[in-house]
Amino acid sequence: MIPTNDYPFHVQKLLENHRRRIDGRLADFSGERIGTLGIVGAGLMGQAIARAALAQGIEVVLNDVDSARVETVRRELAQRFESSLVRVTADPTVLGEADLVLESVIESINIKRKVYRWLEPHLGPGTILATNTSTIPVGRLASELDCAERFCGVHFFHPVARRPLVEVIPGDRTSRDTLGRVVGLVRTIEKYPLWVGDWPGFVVNRLLHPYLTEAMALLLEGVAPERIDRVAVAAGMDKGPLRLADEIGLDTVLDGGRVLLEAYGARIQPSPLLIGLYKSGQLGVKSGAGFYRYPQGAETTAPTLDPTTAERIAFWRREVKTYSDEAICARLWLGMLLEGVRLLDEAVVGSPEEIDLAVLFGLGFPLAIGGLFAWAASIGWEGIIARAEVAGQEKAVFEMEESLKRYL
């Protein structure tokens, strides 16, 4: 497990209580260790997961439709880790010999199911098939599988090296043995497993959506993008929302938003700005431009606003409003808090502490504060109302008053 001594005491306590909850749910389980990990999809996320596994001596077998790319990735990984631990293959039989095969392809149910149809006939009798889906319910993905009891969601977060959380999502037919082995893998690669219910978007992406959406709404109300990100970082967030969206990829953000829109209706509306950037091919870091410019197609310490994005913001801008830094931060955090209340009401997770873990280790929320509900409890109901007033969100907060007070 990850050393926790550098964390504030309240975060150490949060993690210890969570470990006990997971251990209690898997009491007396003693399954085989995952020694070989197959990864289908050698993009940035697949590569990052491979590095995390290799660092712990787990053999990795990579597959990708782009044979040139996967061979390049193999060479890079072999230079950094023991070369005998890294293999590439186009043969599903070789992948099927792994202890666990993780699919990490684009967020499309049809493409993912196509991968499973190709792969499932070749899986060994004990091989776990897992998905790194960020939003699509595991039950939907498993509906055509014969091995549904050995199928599970194992959702990593970007950037994998800095996000020590992994959502573990069982489907309605996922076996206890599968869950135990998956939790064991997550712990072996020094991540924290968060066991969550099988709802669209799960937990972290449900919380991420309002963080990004409110930032884009502020853009269209006249707040400069650099200021939005600066305020978020000054409040203690690991990354401002617009920089984070660029790193995730605006296509990935939009794909996830579509799944949430289908599931939750009108309250999940993609920003017209996001749609416009996507249609123009501005996908963030991966394409060299998103909200900001990345001339070398890589992260920079101080990216500048892309001129085309500035034009699109001006085109879609609504009534310009004036916000204090406090109001900007309140907009970003209150939206997440209200979504956290919905997650608890829907029993996607069982406690406010699990929401706090999700934002701390999945979204880079300030460790010193201790999480969304730790923040809400520290300022109390009156403090929440005061922040809602400066942010113009009183109506949304009052509509959820009963639930909010129950979890404070």
C-alpha positions in Angstrom: 0.0 0.0 0.0 1.0 3.6 -0.4 2.7 5.1 2.7 0.3 7.4 4.4 2.5 9.0 7.0 2.8 12.2 5.0 -0.9 12.7 4.9 -2.7 14.9 7.5 -3.9 12.8 10.5 -7.6 13.1 9.5 -6.8 11.7 6.0 -4.8 8.9 7.5 -7.8 8.0 9.7 -10.1 8.2 6.7 -7.9 5.7 4.8 -7.6 3.4 7.7 -11.4 3.3 8.2 -11.9 2.6 4.5 -9.4 -0.2 4.5 -11.3 -1.8 7.3 -14.6 -1.5 5.4 -13.1 -3.2 2.3 -11.5 -5.9 4.4 -14.9 -6.5 6.1 -16.6 -6.9 2.8 -14.0 -9.5 1.7 -13.5 -11.2 5.1 -11.7 -14.6 4.8 -11.0 -14.1 1.1 -7.7 -15.6 0.0 -7.4 -15.6 -3.8 -4.5 -16.0 -6.2 -2.4 -12.9 -6.8 -2.5 -11.3 -10.2 0.9 -12.0 -11.7 0.2 -11.2 -15.4 -1.9 -8.3 -16.6 -3.1 -8.1 -20.2 -4.0 -4.6 -21.5 -6.0 -4.1 -24.6 -5.5 -0.5 -25.7 -2.0 1.0 -25.4 -3.0 4.7 -25.4 -1.9 7.1 -22.6 -4.1 5.4 -20.0 -3.1 1.9 -21.0 0.6 2.9 -20.9 0.2 4.5 -17.4 -1.6 1.4 -16.0 1.2 -0.8 -17.5 3.9 1.3 -15.7 2.0 1.0 -12.4 1.9 -2.8 -12.8 5.5 -3.2 -14.0 6.8 -1.1 -11.1 5.5 -3.9 -8.8 6.9 -6.7 -10.8 3.7 -7.7 -12.6 4.2 -9.0 -16.1 2.3 -7.0 -18.7 1.1 -8.2 -22.1 0.0 -5.3 -24.4 -2.3 -5.3 -27.4 -3.4 -2.4 -29.6 -4.9 -2.0 -33.1 -1.9 0.2 -33.9 0.9 -2.4 -34.1 3.6 0.3 -34.6 2.4 2.3 -31.6 2.3 -0.8 -29.3 5.8 -1.9 -30.3 7.1 1.7 -29.6 5.4 1.5 -26.2 6.9 -1.9 -25.5 10.4 -0.6 -26.2 10.0 2.4 -24.0 8.7 0.3 -21.1 11.4 -2.3 -21.6 14.1 0.4 -21.2 12.6 1.5 -17.9 11.6 -1.9 -16.4 12.8 -5.4 -16.6 12.5 -6.2 -20.3 11.3 -9.8 -19.8 8.2 -8.5 -18.0 6.9 -6.6 -21.1 5.4 -8.3 -24.1 3.1 -7.3 -27.0 0.8 -9.6 -28.9 -1.9 -9.5 -31.6 -3.0 -13.0 -30.5 -6.1 -13.1 -28.2 -5.0 -16.6 -27.0 -1.8 -15.1 -25.5 -3.8 -12.4 -23.9 -6.2 -15.0 -22.6 -3.4 -16.7 -20.7 -3.1 -13.6 -18.4 -4.6 -13.6 -14.9 -6.5 -10.4 -15.7 -7.1 -8.7 -19.0 -8.0 -5.0 -18.8 -9.8 -3.3 -21.7 -8.8 0.3 -22.0 -10.3 1.4 -25.3 -12.4 4.5 -26.1 -15.7 5.1 -24.2 -18.0 3.4 -26.7 -20.2 0.5 -25.6 -20.2 -0.9 -29.2 -16.4 -0.8 -29.5 -15.9 -2.3 -26.1 -18.4 -5.2 -26.8 -16.5 -5.8 -30.1 -13.3 -6.2 -28.1 -15.0 -8.7 -25.7 -16.4 -10.8 -28.6 -12.9 -11.0 -30.0 -11.3 -11.8 -26.7 -13.8 -13.9 -24.6 -13.5 -17.2 -26.5 -9.8 -17.3 -25.7 -9.9 -16.5 -22.0 -8.5 -19.1 -19.6 -11.0 -20.6 -17.1 -9.7 -18.4 -14.3 -8.9 -15.2 -16.3 -10.7 -12.1 -15.2 -11.9 -9.7 -17.8 -12.0 -6.1 -16.7 -13.0 -2.7 -18.1 -11.5 0.7 -17.5 -14.7 2.4 -18.5 -15.3 5.7 -16.8 -19.0 6.0 -17.2 -20.7 3.0 -18.8 -22.5 0.6 -16.3 -20.7 -2.7 -16.0 -23.9 -4.6 -16.2 -24.6 -3.2 -19.6 -21.1 -4.1 -20.8 -21.5 -7.6 -19.4 -24.9 -8.3 -20.9 -23.6 -10.3 -23.8 -20.8 -12.1 -21.9 -20.7 -15.8 -20.9 -18.1 -15.0 -18.3 -20.0 -12.2 -16.5 -19.1 -13.7 -13.1 -15.4 -12.9 -14.0 -16.1 -9.4 -15.3 -15.6 -6.3 -13.3 -15.0 -2.5 -13.6 -11.5 -1.4 -12.7 -11.5 2.4 -13.3 -8.2 4.3 -13.1 -7.9 8.1 -13.2 -5.8 10.5 -15.1 -3.0 11.0 -14.5 -2.5 7.5 -13.1 0.8 8.3 -11.5 -0.7 11.1 -9.4 -4.2 9.6 -8.7 -3.9 6.8 -6.1 -7.6 5.9 -6.4 -9.2 3.1 -8.5 -12.9 2.5 -8.6 -13.9 -1.1 -8.4 -17.3 -1.7 -9.9 -19.0 -5.1 -9.6 -21.8 -6.0 -12.0 -24.8 -7.9 -10.7 -23.1 -11.2 -11.6 -19.5 -10.4 -10.6 -18.3 -13.2 -8.3 -16.7 -12.6 -4.8 -13.5 -14.3 -6.0 -13.3 -11.8 -8.9 -13.7 -8.9 -6.5 -11.2 -10.2 -4.1 -8.5 -10.7 -6.8 -9.2 -7.2 -8.3 -9.0 -5.5 -4.9 -5.7 -7.4 -4.4 -4.3 -6.1 -7.7 -5.3 -2.6 -6.9 -3.5 -2.8 -3.6 -0.5 -4.5 -5.1 0.0 -1.5 -7.5 -0.2 0.8 -4.5 -3.7 2.3 -5.2 -6.7 2.6 -3.0 -9.8 0.6 -4.1 -13.1 2.4 -3.9 -15.9 -0.1 -4.1 -18.9 1.6 -5.8 -22.3 0.8 -7.2 -22.9 0.2 -10.8 -24.5 3.5 -11.9 -23.7 5.5 -15.0 -20.6 7.6 -14.2 -20.0 5.7 -11.0 -18.7 8.2 -8.4 -15.7 10.2 -9.5 -17.0 11.1 -12.9 -20.3 12.1 -11.4 -18.4 14.5 -9.2 -16.0 15.6 -12.0 -18.9 16.6 -14.3 -20.1 19.6 -12.2 -16.5 20.7 -11.6 -15.9 21.0 -15.4 -19.4 22.1 -16.3 -19.5 25.0 -13.8 -16.1 26.1 -15.1 -17.4 26.2 -18.7 -20.5 28.1 -17.6 -18.3 30.7 -15.9 -16.3 31.1 -19.1 -19.6 32.0 -20.9 -20.4 34.5 -18.1 -17.2 36.5 -18.8 -14.7 35.0 -16.3 -11.2 34.5 -17.8 -10.1 30.8 -18.1 -6.7 31.6 -16.5 -8.6 33.1 -13.5 -10.9 30.1 -13.1 -7.9 27.7 -13.0 -5.9 30.0 -10.7 -8.7 30.3 -8.2 -9.1 26.5 -8.1 -5.4 25.9 -7.6 -5.2 28.6 -5.0 -8.0 26.9 -3.1 -5.9 23.8 -3.0 -7.1 21.8 -6.0 -4.3 19.8 -7.7 -5.4 21.1 -11.1 -7.8 23.8 -12.4 -10.9 22.4 -14.2 -10.0 23.7 -17.7 -6.4 22.4 -17.5 -7.7 19.1 -16.2 -10.2 18.9 -19.1 -7.5 19.5 -21.6 -5.4 16.7 -20.1 -8.2 14.2 -19.9 -9.1 15.0 -23.5 -12.2 17.0 -24.6 -13.4 14.1 -26.6 -13.3 11.9 -23.5 -15.1 14.5 -21.5 -17.8 14.8 -24.1 -18.2 11.0 -24.5 -18.6 10.7 -20.7 -21.1 13.6 -20.7 -23.2 11.8 -23.3 -23.5 8.7 -21.1 -24.5 10.9 -18.1 -27.0 12.8 -20.2 -28.7 9.6 -21.3 -28.9 8.4 -17.7 -29.8 11.6 -15.8 -31.5 13.8 -18.3 -31.8 17.5 -18.5 -29.6 18.4 -15.5 -26.6 17.0 -17.5 -26.2 19.3 -20.4 -22.8 19.5 -22.3 -21.6 23.0 -22.8 -22.0 24.3 -26.4 -18.4 25.5 -26.1 -17.2 21.9 -25.4 -19.2 20.6 -28.4 -17.7 23.4 -30.6 -14.2 22.6 -29.6 -14.7 18.9 -30.2 -16.1 19.5 -33.6 -13.2 21.6 -34.6 -10.7 18.9 -33.5 -9.4 20.8 -30.5 -9.2 17.9 -28.0 -6.7 19.3 -25.5 -3.1 18.2 -24.9 -3.4 15.3 -27.3 -4.2 17.5 -30.3 -2.0 20.5 -29.3 -5.0 22.8 -28.5 -8.1 22.7 -26.3 -8.9 25.5 -23.9 -5.2 26.3 -24.0 -2.4 25.9 -26.6 0.1 23.1 -26.3 2.5 23.7 -29.2 4.5 20.5 -28.8 1.4 18.4 -28.1 2.5 18.1 -24.5 1.7 19.7 -21.1 3.5 23.0 -20.4 3.9 24.9 -17.2 2.1 28.0 -18.4 -0.1 27.3 -21.5 -1.8 30.3 -23.1 -5.4 30.5 -24.2 -5.9 29.3 -27.7 -7.1 32.1 -30.0 -9.8 29.9 -31.6 -11.1 29.1 -28.2 -11.2 32.8 -27.3 -13.3 33.4 -30.4 -15.7 30.5 -29.5 -16.1 31.8 -25.9 -17.0 35.3 -27.3 -19.5 33.7 -29.7 -21.3 31.7 -27.0 -20.9 34.3 -24.2 -24.1 35.1 -22.3 -24.7 38.1 -20.0 -21.3 39.0 -18.5 -21.3 38.8 -14.7 -18.8 39.8 -12.0 -17.7 37.2 -9.5 -15.3 37.3 -6.6 -12.7 34.6 -6.2 -14.8 33.2 -3.4 -17.8 33.0 -5.6 -15.9 31.2 -8.3 -14.6 28.6 -5.9 -18.1 28.2 -4.4 -19.5 27.5 -7.9 -17.0 24.8 -8.5 -17.3 23.1 -5.1 -21.0 23.4 -4.4 -21.9 21.7 -7.7 -19.7 18.7 -6.7 -21.2 18.7 -3.2 -24.8 18.5 -4.5 -23.8 15.7 -6.8 -22.2 14.0 -3.8 -25.6 14.2 -2.0 -27.3 12.5 -4.9 -24.7 9.7 -4.9 -25.5 9.1 -1.2 -29.2 9.3 -1.7 -28.9 6.7 -4.5 -26.7 4.5 -2.4 -23.9 4.5 -5.1 -21.6 4.7 -2.1 -22.5 4.2 1.6 -21.0 7.2 3.4 -19.8 10.8 3.0 -16.3 9.5 3.9 -16.3 7.6 0.6 -17.2 10.7 -1.3 -14.3 12.5 0.5 -11.9 9.7 -0.6 -13.2 10.0 -4.2 -12.5 13.7 -4.4 -9.2 13.6 -2.5 -7.6 10.8 -4.5 -9.5 10.8 -7.7 -9.9 14.6 -8.3 -7.0 16.2 -6.4 -9.2 17.9 -3.8 -7.1 19.6 -1.0 -5.8 17.1 1.5 -5.7 19.8 4.2 -9.5 20.2 3.9 -10.2 16.5 4.0 -12.9 16.3 1.3 -16.2 17.8 0.2 -18.2 16.7 3.2 -15.4 17.5 5.6 -15.5 21.0 4.0 -19.3 21.2 4.3 -19.3 20.0 7.9 -16.6 22.5 8.8 -18.6 25.5 7.5 -22.0 24.2 8.5 -25.4 24.8 7.0 -25.1 28.6 7.4 -21.7 28.6 5.7 -23.1 26.6 2.8 -26.0 29.1 2.4 -23.6 32.0 2.5 -21.5 30.6 -0.3 -24.5 29.7 -2.3 -25.7 33.3 -2.1 -22.4 34.7 -3.4 -22.4 32.1 -6.2 -26.1 32.5 -7.1 -26.9 28.9 -6.3 -29.4 29.3 -3.4 -32.2 27.6 -5.3 -30.2 24.4 -5.9 -29.0 24.2 -2.3 -32.4 24.8 -0.8 -33.9 22.1 -3.0 -31.6 19.6 -1.4 -31.6 21.1 2.1 -33.1 18.0 3.8 -30.5 15.6 2.3 -27.6 18.0 2.8 -28.4 18.5 6.5 -28.6 14.7 6.9 -25.1 14.1 5.7 -23.4 17.1 7.5 
